[in-house]
C-alpha cells in the first residue's frame, strides 16, 4: 500500500509540474510532503492533490514557499 500511495501521489504531482516535491509514506496512509514551491497557491495545490489521493489518511506538510 505504501508504494501505491507514493507512486500515485508522485505521478499526480509530476503531471502538474511539482517534480521537486518529496513524498514519503507509511503503511497506515500517513504522508510527509517536503520541498519548495514558488508561491502559496502551489503549496495549496500540492496539499489538495495529497488530500485527494486514495489511501492518504494523514498529511504532514513541510512544503515551503521560496522567498
N, C-alpha and C positions, 0 to 999 in steps of 0.2 A: 504494500500500500504506500509506503514511504516513497518509493521510486516513482509510482504513478502520480502522486501529488506533485512531486518535484518536477517531473517531466512535463506534466500538463501545465503547471504554472510557468515554467521556463518557456514553453512553447507559446503560451498566451502573451507573456511579456515580450518575447522576441518579435512576435508578429507586429507589435505596436512600437518597436524600436527601443525597448528597455533592456538591451543586452547587458548593460553594466550592473544590473541588479543581481545580487547573490541570493540564492534560495536554499534554505536548509529546513528539513522537517524531520519529525519522528513518527513512529508507528501510531501515535494517538491523534494525528492530524494537527499537531502544533507546528506552525511555520514561523521561521525567522527570516525576515527580509532585511537586507543591508545593501548599502551602496549610495550613490549620489545621483540626483536628478537636477535638471536645470531650473525648475520652478515649482511652486506649491501645487499647481494643478496636476503636474506629472506625479508628484508624490501621492496625491489623492487617487489618481488613476491606477497607480501600482497597487494601492491598498484595495481599491474596488475590484481589480482583477483577482487579487488573492482571495477576497471575501466570496467571490462567485465561483471559485474553483471547487469542483466536487471533492469532498473529503477533508477540506480545511475546516477545522473547528476552532482554532485559536491562532491569533497572529501577534507576533512581536515585530513591530515596525521600527526598524532602525535606519530607514531611508532618510538621508539628509538632502537638503536643498543647497546647491552650491551658491556661494555669495559673490 
